[in-house]
Amino acid sequence: MATQTLTLRKSTSIDISAIDALLSRSYRKLLKGSYPPSLQVTAIPLISRANPSLIISGTYFVTEDTDNLILGVGGWTRSIRGPGIADVRHLATDPDYTRSGVARRTMGGIIENAKAAGARQLDCLATRNAVSFYEAMGFEISRNVTISLRPGI
């Protein structure tokens, strides 16, 4: 894969379908080795949909290549745990572009934007396969969490 220029921009409502498609591709392929097939079948349809209010919030971003193809997405929201705390939201990379700087570029923009808005702490609920990425970005594991998406899932 040739080196390319990555551009980060705030997402808009026009991006929703492309974000949905990227989340679905990413989660289906990248979560495969970390979770049992039964959970993937039930959970992926629930987690691979863009939240429209998040997409238009001004704190959600897309990372594009020179052809304006969305290769990565992610954002942040203010936490209910207190002032100065923010949560990373729906960070994902196109599975064909992992280890190419897309996630690092997207996460860098999230961190910069959250800091500029007054965040002093950035928390994240990471999937099992993403833990090493977040550690490389300076995050520390505080505890393991199980999230109930729906009864039985």
Residue frames as qw, qx, qy, qz and C-alpha x, y, z in Angstrom:
[[0.000, 0.891, 0.455, 0.000, 0.00, 0.00, 0.00],
 [0.412, 0.475, -0.022, 0.778, 1.44, 3.36, -0.99],
 [0.234, -0.366, -0.439, 0.787, 1.89, 6.11, 1.58],
 [0.023, 0.646, 0.516, 0.561, -0.95, 8.56, 1.38],
 [0.041, -0.229, 0.271, -0.934, -2.12, 11.78, 2.92],
 [0.258, -0.514, -0.813, 0.090, -4.79, 11.39, 5.58],
 [0.111, -0.377, -0.012, -0.919, -7.20, 14.21, 6.27],
 [0.164, -0.397, -0.806, 0.408, -9.21, 14.54, 9.47],
 [0.196, -0.280, -0.169, -0.924, -12.47, 16.48, 9.47],
 [0.397, 0.080, 0.613, -0.679, -15.62, 16.76, 11.56],
 [0.112, 0.270, 0.920, 0.261, -18.34, 14.41, 10.43],
 [0.381, 0.089, -0.014, -0.920, -21.71, 15.58, 9.13],
 [0.714, 0.189, 0.499, -0.453, -25.10, 13.96, 8.62],
 [0.674, 0.573, -0.329, -0.330, -24.09, 13.27, 5.01],
 [0.197, 0.505, -0.836, 0.084, -21.49, 10.79, 6.34],
 [0.681, -0.224, 0.499, -0.487, -23.93, 8.56, 8.27],
 [0.953, 0.231, 0.026, -0.194, -24.33, 5.81, 5.67],
 [0.598, 0.579, -0.501, 0.238, -20.57, 5.67, 4.96],
 [0.195, -0.512, 0.667, -0.506, -19.88, 5.51, 8.71],
 [0.856, -0.070, 0.312, -0.406, -22.43, 2.70, 9.14],
 [0.891, 0.403, -0.209, -0.017, -20.74, 0.76, 6.33],
 [0.332, 0.605, -0.613, 0.384, -17.27, 1.29, 7.80],
 [0.479, -0.407, 0.581, -0.517, -18.38, 0.26, 11.32],
 [0.939, 0.078, 0.161, -0.294, -19.97, -2.90, 9.96],
 [0.773, 0.503, -0.357, 0.147, -16.91, -3.87, 7.86],
 [0.095, 0.624, -0.612, 0.476, -14.53, -3.06, 10.67],
 [0.592, -0.343, 0.535, -0.496, -16.33, -4.87, 13.47],
 [0.959, 0.163, 0.021, -0.229, -17.15, -7.95, 11.38],
 [0.769, 0.460, -0.370, 0.246, -13.53, -8.48, 10.41],
 [0.200, 0.583, -0.544, 0.569, -11.53, -7.09, 13.33],
 [0.572, -0.405, 0.439, -0.563, -13.58, -8.56, 16.20],
 [0.864, 0.144, -0.406, -0.259, -13.54, -12.05, 14.68],
 [0.649, 0.190, -0.659, 0.329, -10.63, -13.42, 16.72],
 [0.024, 0.275, -0.542, 0.794, -11.60, -11.74, 20.00],
 [0.555, 0.000, 0.404, -0.727, -15.22, -12.78, 20.53],
 [0.411, 0.115, 0.904, 0.034, -17.19, -15.98, 19.96],
 [0.014, -0.178, -0.668, -0.723, -19.19, -16.23, 16.71],
 [0.177, -0.641, -0.746, -0.024, -22.51, -16.29, 18.57],
 [0.214, -0.706, -0.252, 0.627, -21.77, -12.92, 20.17],
 [0.151, -0.221, 0.423, 0.866, -20.62, -11.46, 16.87],
 [0.043, -0.391, -0.781, -0.484, -23.87, -12.48, 15.17],
 [0.243, -0.760, -0.600, 0.063, -26.00, -10.87, 17.89],
 [0.353, -0.696, -0.136, 0.611, -23.85, -7.87, 18.89],
 [0.353, -0.074, 0.396, 0.845, -22.43, -6.52, 15.63],
 [0.026, 0.609, 0.584, 0.536, -25.80, -5.41, 14.21],
 [0.357, -0.848, -0.375, 0.112, -26.36, -3.44, 17.44],
 [0.470, -0.670, 0.085, 0.568, -22.96, -1.72, 17.62],
 [0.448, 0.000, 0.499, 0.742, -22.34, -1.04, 13.94],
 [0.132, 0.797, 0.498, 0.316, -24.83, 1.77, 13.50],
 [0.264, 0.250, -0.133, 0.922, -23.83, 5.40, 13.61],
 [0.142, -0.670, -0.588, 0.431, -25.53, 7.50, 16.28],
 [0.296, 0.723, 0.333, 0.528, -26.85, 10.51, 14.31],
 [0.291, -0.952, -0.061, -0.077, -26.63, 12.90, 17.28],
 [0.685, -0.503, 0.288, 0.441, -22.99, 11.89, 17.82],
 [0.623, 0.311, 0.424, 0.580, -22.18, 12.25, 14.11],
 [0.155, 0.776, 0.244, 0.561, -23.43, 15.87, 14.04],
 [0.569, -0.744, -0.260, 0.238, -22.15, 16.79, 17.52],
 [0.191, 0.927, -0.254, 0.197, -18.99, 18.51, 16.33],
 [0.395, -0.647, 0.643, -0.105, -16.88, 16.05, 18.34],
 [0.846, 0.092, 0.522, 0.061, -16.98, 13.13, 15.91],
 [0.071, 0.721, -0.482, -0.492, -14.49, 12.86, 13.06],
 [0.925, 0.327, 0.189, 0.038, -13.74, 11.01, 9.86],
 [0.320, -0.596, 0.555, 0.484, -10.28, 10.35, 8.50],
 [0.766, 0.597, 0.175, -0.165, -10.20, 10.30, 4.69],
 [0.669, -0.090, 0.426, 0.603, -7.66, 9.48, 2.03],
 [0.079, -0.324, 0.293, 0.896, -6.88, 11.71, -0.95],
 [0.163, -0.228, -0.748, -0.602, -9.93, 10.33, -2.79],
 [0.442, -0.267, 0.185, -0.836, -12.24, 11.33, 0.13],
 [0.737, -0.164, -0.638, -0.152, -12.77, 7.67, 1.04],
 [0.528, -0.664, 0.291, -0.442, -13.52, 7.37, 4.77],
 [0.648, 0.254, -0.695, 0.181, -10.92, 5.06, 6.31],
 [0.376, -0.154, -0.716, 0.568, -11.40, 5.82, 10.00],
 [0.333, -0.676, -0.267, -0.600, -13.93, 7.33, 12.37],
 [0.549, -0.333, -0.613, 0.460, -14.17, 8.27, 16.01],
 [0.101, -0.706, -0.055, -0.699, -15.05, 10.97, 18.47],
 [0.286, -0.084, -0.699, 0.650, -15.66, 11.91, 22.06],
 [0.351, -0.714, -0.378, -0.474, -18.40, 13.14, 24.37],
 [0.166, -0.532, 0.487, -0.673, -18.37, 14.79, 27.77],
 [0.410, -0.107, -0.892, 0.155, -18.67, 12.24, 30.53],
 [0.538, -0.665, -0.269, -0.443, -21.42, 12.15, 33.13],
 [0.788, -0.286, -0.389, 0.382, -18.70, 11.23, 35.67],
 [0.391, -0.743, -0.141, 0.526, -17.67, 14.83, 36.16],
 [0.291, 0.941, -0.084, -0.153, -16.23, 18.00, 34.66],
 [0.013, -0.761, 0.622, 0.183, -13.07, 17.66, 32.63],
 [0.484, -0.110, 0.865, 0.072, -13.73, 13.99, 31.81],
 [0.599, 0.437, -0.272, -0.614, -14.51, 12.85, 28.27],
 [0.761, -0.009, 0.647, -0.043, -15.25, 9.45, 26.72],
 [0.034, 0.307, -0.732, -0.608, -13.87, 8.13, 23.43],
 [0.679, 0.336, 0.437, -0.484, -16.75, 7.09, 21.20],
 [0.829, 0.459, 0.308, -0.082, -17.00, 4.63, 18.29],
 [0.004, -0.731, 0.578, 0.362, -13.39, 4.63, 17.09],
 [0.859, 0.177, 0.478, 0.040, -13.00, 2.30, 14.11],
 [0.010, -0.590, 0.577, 0.565, -10.72, 1.79, 11.12],
 [0.816, 0.391, -0.232, -0.356, -11.44, 0.21, 7.76],
 [0.880, -0.303, 0.360, 0.066, -10.07, -3.35, 8.16],
 [0.809, 0.452, 0.103, 0.361, -8.04, -2.99, 4.95],
 [0.260, 0.777, -0.184, 0.543, -6.16, -0.02, 6.47],
 [0.731, -0.680, 0.007, 0.053, -5.15, -1.24, 9.92],
 [0.719, -0.401, 0.210, 0.527, -1.55, -0.46, 10.90],
 [0.500, 0.484, 0.310, 0.648, -1.37, 2.34, 8.34],
 [0.209, -0.018, -0.206, 0.956, -1.72, 5.34, 10.68],
 [0.285, -0.496, -0.489, -0.659, -5.47, 5.82, 10.22],
 [0.598, -0.634, -0.489, 0.038, -6.46, 5.03, 13.83],
 [0.536, -0.309, -0.194, 0.761, -3.52, 7.02, 15.20],
 [0.080, 0.222, 0.236, 0.943, -4.50, 10.03, 13.05],
 [0.427, -0.584, -0.498, -0.478, -8.14, 9.78, 14.13],
 [0.654, -0.560, -0.424, 0.281, -7.26, 9.33, 17.81],
 [0.435, -0.074, -0.080, 0.894, -4.80, 12.23, 17.65],
 [0.127, -0.394, -0.301, -0.859, -7.58, 14.49, 16.42],
 [0.589, -0.605, -0.504, -0.183, -9.93, 13.26, 19.15],
 [0.631, -0.397, -0.328, 0.581, -7.35, 13.95, 21.86],
 [0.262, 0.084, 0.069, 0.959, -6.51, 17.40, 20.48],
 [0.282, -0.482, -0.400, -0.726, -10.17, 18.41, 20.13],
 [0.643, -0.587, -0.493, 0.006, -11.16, 17.11, 23.58],
 [0.552, -0.272, -0.243, 0.750, -8.23, 18.93, 25.24],
 [0.091, 0.226, 0.183, 0.952, -9.13, 22.16, 23.45],
 [0.466, -0.540, -0.421, -0.561, -12.66, 21.81, 24.86],
 [0.373, -0.628, 0.381, -0.567, -11.32, 21.46, 28.42],
 [0.966, -0.166, -0.178, -0.090, -11.07, 17.70, 28.87],
 [0.160, -0.743, 0.627, -0.170, -8.30, 16.74, 31.29],
 [0.430, -0.177, 0.882, -0.074, -9.05, 13.02, 31.24],
 [0.627, 0.276, -0.428, -0.589, -10.09, 10.81, 28.34],
 [0.558, -0.136, 0.783, -0.239, -11.64, 7.43, 29.12],
 [0.520, 0.303, -0.593, -0.535, -12.42, 4.58, 26.76],
 [0.804, -0.040, 0.542, -0.240, -14.28, 1.29, 26.76],
 [0.245, 0.552, -0.681, -0.413, -12.18, -0.74, 24.33],
 [0.958, 0.108, -0.136, -0.230, -12.88, -4.02, 22.61],
 [0.853, -0.387, 0.288, 0.201, -10.45, -6.81, 23.51],
 [0.776, 0.306, 0.247, 0.494, -8.57, -6.53, 20.23],
 [0.223, 0.850, 0.047, 0.475, -8.09, -2.74, 20.60],
 [0.640, -0.749, -0.044, 0.166, -6.44, -2.73, 24.04],
 [0.716, -0.162, 0.184, 0.653, -2.88, -2.72, 22.67],
 [0.286, 0.607, 0.284, 0.685, -3.68, 0.25, 20.41],
 [0.324, -0.885, -0.156, -0.295, -5.04, 2.30, 23.29],
 [0.750, -0.550, 0.053, 0.364, -2.04, 1.39, 25.45],
 [0.615, 0.162, 0.244, 0.733, 0.26, 2.57, 22.63],
 [0.046, 0.725, 0.257, 0.637, -1.71, 5.86, 22.64],
 [0.092, 0.362, -0.476, 0.796, -1.00, 6.32, 26.37],
 [0.705, -0.409, -0.100, -0.571, -4.17, 4.88, 27.91],
 [0.005, -0.289, 0.890, -0.352, -3.94, 2.66, 30.98],
 [0.542, -0.304, -0.730, -0.283, -6.19, -0.27, 31.78],
 [0.304, -0.391, 0.443, -0.747, -8.21, 0.40, 34.91],
 [0.538, 0.007, 0.761, -0.362, -10.51, -2.64, 34.86],
 [0.030, -0.115, -0.868, -0.482, -12.30, -5.11, 32.61],
 [0.445, 0.227, 0.292, -0.816, -15.93, -4.28, 31.88],
 [0.162, 0.278, 0.906, 0.277, -18.74, -6.40, 30.48],
 [0.291, 0.185, -0.003, -0.939, -21.41, -4.38, 28.70],
 [0.368, 0.394, 0.835, -0.110, -24.95, -5.67, 28.27],
 [0.041, 0.025, -0.450, -0.892, -26.27, -4.56, 24.89],
 [0.675, -0.196, -0.242, -0.669, -29.64, -6.23, 25.36],
 [0.761, -0.330, 0.468, -0.305, -30.82, -9.07, 27.61],
 [0.932, 0.060, 0.347, 0.089, -28.64, -12.07, 26.80],
 [0.680, 0.598, 0.012, 0.424, -26.20, -10.09, 24.64]]
